[in-house]
Amino acid sequence: MTSATSDEQLSVPGPGATAPGAGGADVAVRSRRRSLGRALAPVAAMAPFSIYSFLGLGVPILAVIYYAFQSEQGKPTLSNITLVTHGSYLLGFENSIVLALITSIVPGILGLILAYAIATSRSNLLKRLVATASGVLANFGGINLTFMFIATLGSTGILTAWLSAIHLNPWNFGFNLYSFYGVVLVYLYFQVPLMVLVITPALGGLRPSWREAAENMGASSWRYWRHVGIPVLMPSVLGGMLLLFGSGFAAYATAETLTAGTVTLAPIQIGSLLAGNQLAGQENVGYAVGLGMFVVLALTMILYGLVRRRASKWLR
Amino acid sequence: MTEHLVATRTAEPAPAGARVSLEGLVRTYGATRALDGFSLDIEPGEFVALLGPSGCGKTTALRVLAGFEQLDRGRVTVDGRDVGKISAQHRDMGMVFQSYSLFPNMNALNNVAFGLRMRHQHAAQRRQKAGELLELVGLSDQALKYPHQMSGGQQQRVALARALAIEPRVLLLDEPLSALDAKVRAELRDQIRQLQQRLAITTVFVTHDQEEALSMADRVCVMSAGRAEQTATPATLYSRPTTPFVAEFVGVSSRVPVEPTDGSVTLFGERCPVRPSDAGVPEGEVDALLRPEDVTITLDDTAKPFVTHKSFLGATTRVIIQVDGVAVRVDVRSDVAADIELGARVRPSVVSRDVLLARRAPTRSETVD
């Protein structure tokens, strides 16, 4: 508006100019076009991402919602929803949530400690090595990872054999790689490096002078962390843990190949329902489980938003 | 309320400034010797500036005093007590950092109250005291703002209040003004000095800005290569530098080649005594170091030296004259300088009672072609 006004002021006709009013109106139109162009520019810039998000996220969600409320005959129904909120499907959600919680909190804390140790290390070589290794390991999941664990810690795995030789075979002490906690162990393998990757930049933002200032005013190391370090890191830690929660909640291939479906988890149930190799004609129940997963993740994000809002009120 | 705080502080004997002594400090980082036998004594309530170029060891000295750096050799005493084994946490020294270093998750009030909280003071007490200190630095209306909501100058004033809150016996200022713009820097400079004088806290101020050091400090310690070159009042440091480094680092000096004989030199045709130097008598080719106010000029058409530049500085004008191929700066009253044209022939003479000599620099940038 300001520039438009100034344009109009600049267009006051001088001696020999065209008829009064005609030039001013022309400039005003050009000015309005420029304003419109400026207003539309951000929308145009966002368009590719918006379209991509709609096709990649919006359409699948709409499809899941649509099919979750349809019977096999294509009629509207609540029976799928009723089914997935009871019995083994409910157990699948419970297990998936517990798995996601364990594999977000434990690696969250371990990753934070590891990242801090590396961030405060004086060895640049170590820092580079860990950053590279974390990048690789955080993306090393699925069948390859499962096979690696089976070859290492399976009942006839190489580490199991070595430990057996010294009478420390973990399987004799109740360990079972193909159980729920076996899945937890395997998930830790990629969740800890993922947390290291996510939290390292935040740790870099912790200024050494804050610690010195706290120390200078009589704070012990613990009190520095309690009053400054942890509160400052909290939004980033929560964000990292949310990422781990989502990763642990939705991971499929690792758990499926490790347990062959013996551990009841929501993603494995969806896989079974859509594949139809156990229960044919129940695809829409699979969509209902998928909808349940959306709801769990949405609730988690709302909860995260509330906690983060409180933890980061100093950032606003 | 502010008056109450100041009155309380000055009436009670405990918070009075401490006597600080740094004796033969040596600190090395690999092959680099950051402190090389640095010594300095600071009187109670004195404001001492450590001045020097980057890498001279001034910040290292401050950090050693604060307890953030370990010494390889030497001793730090506060009121005669060796504090070498006392951690920074227990030294009772307030420090203001160059980069403000306010805790971002706390508002101004809580930042100031932090040290009191660490000393287990009651919440109401520390809130009251923090409020008083914010008032002292003129920021009582900013008490609930977070650091990112304040300007750099405001943040640094909160940092100053925070350092003062614990009633330190020594206040350490690590280039606290260098990140601020010129106007705020000048304001805060005055405020820090006034507060320091009112509260009588022994203060060590690190800076590379000679104007700050000379205008704020009771004494200035000029450092070079991890050692103290000269420690003196600003006036003495400026008018009676005892080493060539100080003469050239503090203020402006012109180098004029001379040949010393019998403790004096000939400058512009006149004999002038040589000033005793801490660095000793330089050997080989030497230059006399002349302040712009050490020299006067008079118009003389028969003289060889002539005016090459003039810079108006306000009350004075800096005139640069060429004498036998060497540029010499001379400060002249501006009303007098108005009558001096570029190219005018002038006759220089030395008005200081003696001159400092320095070994001739390998290249003389002052030489006029």
Interface residues (C-beta under 8 A of the other chain):
Chain A: R207 S209 W210 E212 A213 A214 E215 N216 M217 G218 A219 S220 R223 H227 V228 P231 V232 W314 L315
Chain B: A66 F68 S87 A88 Q89 H90 R91 M93 G94 M95 F97 S99 S101 F103 P104 N105 M106 N107 F114 G115 R117 M118 R119 Y146 H148 R162 A163 A165 I166
